[in-house]
């Protein structure tokens, strides 16, 4: 027996199709970014489907937010490591300067 209700993935696909004209109107450089947003939403389709929200766009937007938050966290970690590395190299440089005097 088949499903009588469309799945969340079906609803998400329909949303993406409704936004197709918008995507085509975007500059070429922004089209991959648009596509990436829907990829983020698809990453959380299982959780969004369990929510069974009346408006499937809302779980999609939250899914996009979650993925972007994860990216921000990763960038912050990377930045912290780079800053720590610079601070360590500055400390070593200061020690060399003191020895030279």
C-alpha positions as CSV (number, residue, x, y, z in Angstrom):
1,X,0.0,0.0,0.0
2,X,1.4,3.5,-0.9
3,X,1.5,6.6,1.1
4,X,-1.6,8.9,1.0
5,X,0.3,11.9,2.4
6,X,3.3,13.5,0.7
7,X,6.5,13.1,2.6
8,X,8.5,16.1,3.9
9,X,11.1,15.5,1.1
10,X,8.2,15.8,-1.4
11,X,7.1,19.1,0.2
12,X,10.7,20.4,0.2
13,X,11.1,19.4,-3.5
14,X,7.8,21.3,-4.2
15,X,9.2,24.4,-2.4
16,X,12.4,24.3,-4.4
17,X,10.4,24.0,-7.6
18,X,8.2,27.0,-6.6
19,X,11.4,29.0,-6.1
20,X,12.9,28.0,-9.5
21,X,12.1,31.3,-11.2
22,X,13.8,33.2,-8.3
23,X,16.8,31.0,-8.7
24,X,17.0,31.6,-12.4
25,X,16.8,35.4,-11.8
26,X,19.8,35.3,-9.4
27,X,23.2,36.1,-10.6
28,X,25.2,33.0,-11.6
29,X,27.5,33.4,-8.7
30,X,24.6,33.2,-6.3
31,X,22.8,30.2,-7.8
32,X,25.2,27.6,-6.2
33,X,24.6,29.4,-2.9
34,X,20.9,29.0,-3.4
35,X,21.3,25.4,-4.2
36,X,23.4,24.9,-1.1
37,X,20.6,26.2,1.1
38,X,18.3,23.5,-0.1
39,X,21.1,21.0,0.4
40,X,21.2,22.1,4.0
41,X,17.5,21.7,4.3
42,X,17.7,18.2,2.8
43,X,20.3,17.3,5.4
44,X,17.7,17.6,8.1
45,X,14.7,16.2,6.2
46,X,14.3,13.3,8.6
47,X,13.9,15.5,11.6
48,X,11.8,17.9,9.7
49,X,9.5,15.1,8.6
50,X,9.0,14.0,12.2
51,X,7.9,17.5,13.1
52,X,5.1,17.3,10.5
53,X,4.7,21.1,10.6
54,X,1.8,22.7,8.7
55,X,4.2,25.0,6.9
56,X,7.2,22.9,5.6
57,X,9.2,26.1,4.8
58,X,9.7,26.7,8.5
59,X,11.6,23.5,9.3
60,X,13.6,24.0,6.1
61,X,14.6,27.5,7.3
62,X,15.6,26.2,10.7
63,X,17.6,23.4,9.1
64,X,19.5,26.0,7.0
65,X,20.1,28.0,10.2
66,X,21.5,24.9,11.9
67,X,23.9,24.1,9.1
68,X,25.1,27.7,8.9
69,X,25.5,27.8,12.7
70,X,27.7,24.7,12.4
71,X,29.8,26.4,9.7
72,X,30.2,29.4,11.9
73,X,31.4,27.2,14.8
74,X,33.9,25.5,12.5
75,X,35.2,28.9,11.3
76,X,35.5,30.2,14.8
77,X,37.5,27.1,15.9
78,X,39.8,27.5,12.9
79,X,40.2,31.2,13.7
80,X,41.0,30.5,17.4
81,X,43.7,27.9,16.3
82,X,45.2,30.5,13.9
83,X,45.2,33.2,16.5
84,X,46.8,30.8,19.1
85,X,49.4,29.9,16.5
86,X,50.2,33.6,15.9
87,X,50.3,34.3,19.6
88,X,52.7,31.4,20.1
89,X,55.0,32.5,17.3
90,X,54.9,36.1,18.8
91,X,55.9,34.7,22.2
92,X,58.8,32.8,20.6
93,X,59.9,35.9,18.7
94,X,59.9,37.9,21.9
95,X,62.1,35.3,23.6
96,X,64.6,35.5,20.8
97,X,64.7,39.3,21.0
98,X,65.4,39.2,24.7
99,X,68.3,36.7,24.2
100,X,69.9,38.9,21.5
101,X,70.1,41.8,23.9
